[in-house]
C-alpha cells in the first residue's frame, strides 16, 4: 500500500529522493504517557503515576525525503522499559515490512545506503 501511495506523488516520492548522502531517516523513540487515573491495562511507572510507554517509529521530517509519517507503533505498559534490544529489533522488523518496494534491491534485500535508522 505504501509503495502505491508514494508512487502516486511522483517526484516527491521519498524513496526515490533518498540518496547515499541524504538517506531516508527512520526515528525509533519511546516516550512515557502519563494518566491521572488508573486506566485499563495502564501500569504504575517510575514517576509514581500510571500510563503507557509507546515506542513510535516514524520517517524524519527532512526537507529532502522525510514525510513524518508513522511506520509502526508498539504500546508498552508504563512500568515496562522500552529500551531493550529485543523491543528495538521487533519494531525494526515491522518497519522493514512496511517500507516501499523502491528501497529494495532486485533480490528483495534493503538498500542500506538509502536508509538510516536512528534509535
C-alpha positions, -999 to 999 in steps of 0.1 A, spaced: 0 0 0 28 25 9 45 17 -24 14 28 -43 9 59 -22 45 71 -25 45 63 -63 14 85 -66 33 116 -55 57 113 -84 89 134 -79 81 139 -43 84 101 -36 107 99 -5 121 65 -16 131 79 -50 146 111 -35 168 92 -9 205 91 -19 236 79 -1 245 113 13 208 121 22 192 89 33 157 83 44 159 86 82 138 64 104 134 76 140 127 50 167 117 66 200 97 58 232 81 82 255 60 80 287 23 89 285 10 98 320 -26 93 331 -40 108 362 -64 79 367 -57 42 366 -68 32 331 -74 -4 319 -40 -20 312 -21 10 324 6 2 349 24 21 376 57 37 364 89 50 379 74 85 382 47 73 406 18 76 382 1 54 357 5 53 320 19 37 289 53 38 272 46 35 234 75 31 210 67 51 179 87 48 147 84 75 120 101 89 90 120 120 98 107 154 86 137 162 64 132 186 35 148 161 11 130 129 16 112 127 50 74 126 55 70 124 93 46 95 88 43 68 114 57 34 102 50 13 133 40 18 170 42 -6 199 22 1 231 40 -8 264 27 -7 299 41 22 318 63 0 340 78 -19 312 110 -4 298 112 2 261 150 4 260 157 -33 253 173 -47 223 145 -72 219 119 -45 215 140 -24 191 146 -55 169 109 -64 169 99 -29 159 127 -28 133 112 -59 116 78 -42 115 94 -12 98 112 -32 72 80 -50 64 62 -17 55 89 1 36 81 7 -1 95 -16 -27 116 12 -41 140 7 -12 146 -29 -20 172 -44 -44 163 -70 -70 169 -98 -45 144 -81 -21 171 -70 4 171 -35 17 193 -9 0 210 0 33 228 31 19 194 47 13 181 42 49 194 54 82 178 41 114 181 64 144 175 49 178 
